[in-house]
Amino acid sequence: MSLVNIINMDVLNNPTNFLNPLQFEITFDCTAELSQDIEWKVIYVGSAENSSFDQVLDEIMVGPVPVGINKFILQTDAPDPSLIPPSDLLGITVILVTCSYRDQEFARVGYYVNNEFFPFEGYDPAIHGEDYPIDLSKVVRTIVADKPRVTRFPIQWDGDSAILNSDCEMQPDSDVHNYKDENIDMDTISNDASTLSSPDKCHLVQNSNVVSPDWSNHSGVITQ
């Protein structure tokens, strides 16, 4: 079985303005001592047609991780709008939260995101038209938090052969499949996380945008 299982992930401050930070309250269970830290990564899909527009919003190392139930709040800056094609600023896209151990991704949680231009009450783009360039202070970002798409991968833990991770009991939805395989109308979203590039941004948790009252100190130790 997996040594680390994501129990729950809540999206905080949602919906909110496009420019506001993203916050995820993550609860996970560590069933055995780990020799290395866990890596968490937040990825924003900038364009469904070109993975070069994907942005790694944050990439942190969490540890040492104690055995038992752990919870923390992962906060990242909003995506850089200048790196998103203007035609893709509004509408449906995807945010991914991935979890890796020893450079092996073992869990991925995907959320659909809807960015909607809403300059005033009763606004209708068919009637009032759309302003270009778009005023991002009037764009509302809504993450579809009640339907996460969870994918698990078999990895090799400390001294073990590759094993298939046990089921992640995400609440309130426990669907476990890749978002691109979802049979919905938004089938234009087809990026594969394996093609995502990652900048040289890897640091200990005390130097990242992780905030939580559950952290005992700023040295990267999670309290239970």
Solvent accessible surface area in square Angstrom, and as a share of the most:
residue,aa,sasa,rsa
1,M,139,0.62
2,S,0,0.00
3,L,29,0.14
4,V,2,0.01
5,N,19,0.10
6,I,2,0.01
7,I,60,0.30
8,N,32,0.16
9,M,5,0.02
10,D,55,0.28
11,V,21,0.12
12,L,55,0.27
13,N,82,0.42
14,N,49,0.25
15,P,83,0.52
16,T,16,0.09
17,N,38,0.19
18,F,0,0.00
19,L,87,0.43
20,N,53,0.27
21,P,51,0.32
22,L,3,0.01
23,Q,45,0.20
24,F,0,0.00
25,E,44,0.20
26,I,0,0.00
27,T,22,0.13
28,F,0,0.00
29,D,35,0.18
30,C,0,0.00
31,T,53,0.31
32,A,36,0.28
33,E,148,0.67
34,L,27,0.13
35,S,87,0.56
36,Q,92,0.41
37,D,36,0.19
38,I,0,0.00
39,E,29,0.13
40,W,1,0.00
41,K,35,0.15
42,V,0,0.00
43,I,6,0.03
44,Y,3,0.01
45,V,1,0.01
46,G,3,0.02
47,S,7,0.04
48,A,27,0.21
49,E,168,0.75
50,N,68,0.35
51,S,37,0.24
52,S,86,0.55
53,F,72,0.30
54,D,19,0.10
55,Q,19,0.09
56,V,20,0.12
57,L,18,0.09
58,D,3,0.02
59,E,13,0.06
60,I,1,0.00
61,M,47,0.21
62,V,0,0.00
63,G,8,0.08
64,P,93,0.58
65,V,13,0.08
66,P,41,0.26
67,V,67,0.39
68,G,20,0.19
69,I,88,0.45
70,N,1,0.00
71,K,78,0.33
72,F,0,0.00
73,I,28,0.14
74,L,1,0.01
75,Q,45,0.20
76,T,1,0.00
77,D,94,0.49
78,A,20,0.16
79,P,2,0.01
80,D,62,0.32
81,P,40,0.25
82,S,92,0.59
83,L,100,0.50
84,I,8,0.04
85,P,24,0.15
86,P,100,0.63
87,S,103,0.67
88,D,50,0.26
89,L,20,0.10
90,L,39,0.19
91,G,31,0.29
92,I,73,0.37
93,T,11,0.07
94,V,1,0.00
95,I,0,0.00
96,L,1,0.00
97,V,2,0.01
98,T,8,0.04
99,C,0,0.00
100,S,13,0.08
101,Y,1,0.00
102,R,79,0.29
103,D,145,0.75
104,Q,49,0.22
105,E,51,0.23
106,F,1,0.01
107,A,2,0.01
108,R,13,0.05
109,V,0,0.00
110,G,2,0.02
111,Y,2,0.01
112,Y,13,0.05
113,V,0,0.00
114,N,51,0.26
115,N,3,0.01
116,E,94,0.42
117,F,12,0.05
118,F,85,0.36
119,P,31,0.19
120,F,96,0.40
121,E,154,0.69
122,G,57,0.55
123,Y,28,0.10
124,D,51,0.27
125,P,67,0.42
126,A,98,0.76
127,I,132,0.67
128,H,95,0.42
129,G,35,0.34
130,E,76,0.34
131,D,90,0.47
132,Y,144,0.55
133,P,130,0.82
134,I,22,0.11
135,D,60,0.31
136,L,27,0.13
137,S,72,0.46
138,K,88,0.37
139,V,1,0.00
140,V,53,0.31
141,R,4,0.02
142,T,50,0.29
143,I,6,0.03
144,V,51,0.29
145,A,35,0.27
146,D,78,0.41
147,K,104,0.44
148,P,2,0.01
149,R,16,0.06
150,V,0,0.00
151,T,21,0.12
152,R,53,0.19
153,F,58,0.24
154,P,74,0.46
155,I,6,0.03
156,Q,79,0.35
157,W,0,0.00
158,D,44,0.23
159,G,76,0.73
160,D,62,0.32
161,S,84,0.55
162,A,68,0.53
163,I,49,0.25
164,L,117,0.58
165,N,6,0.03
166,S,40,0.26
167,D,101,0.52
168,C,6,0.04
169,E,115,0.52
170,M,1,0.00
171,Q,109,0.48
172,P,106,0.66
173,D,26,0.13
174,S,71,0.46
175,D,57,0.29
176,V,48,0.28
177,H,59,0.26
178,N,25,0.13
179,Y,7,0.03
180,K,90,0.38
181,D,97,0.50
182,E,37,0.17
183,N,150,0.77
184,I,50,0.25
185,D,140,0.73
186,M,63,0.28
187,D,106,0.55
188,T,99,0.58
189,I,8,0.04
190,S,65,0.42
191,N,11,0.06
192,D,45,0.23
193,A,12,0.10
194,S,92,0.59
195,T,84,0.49
196,L,29,0.14
197,S,85,0.55
198,S,55,0.36
199,P,74,0.46
200,D,156,0.81
201,K,70,0.30
202,C,80,0.48
203,H,46,0.20
204,L,88,0.44
205,V,8,0.05
206,Q,73,0.33
207,N,109,0.56
208,S,19,0.12
209,N,65,0.33
210,V,22,0.13
211,V,72,0.41
212,S,22,0.14
213,P,124,0.78
214,D,48,0.25
215,W,34,0.12
216,S,67,0.43
217,N,69,0.35
218,H,161,0.72
219,S,64,0.42
220,G,1,0.01
221,V,52,0.30
222,I,3,0.01
223,T,43,0.25
224,Q,138,0.61
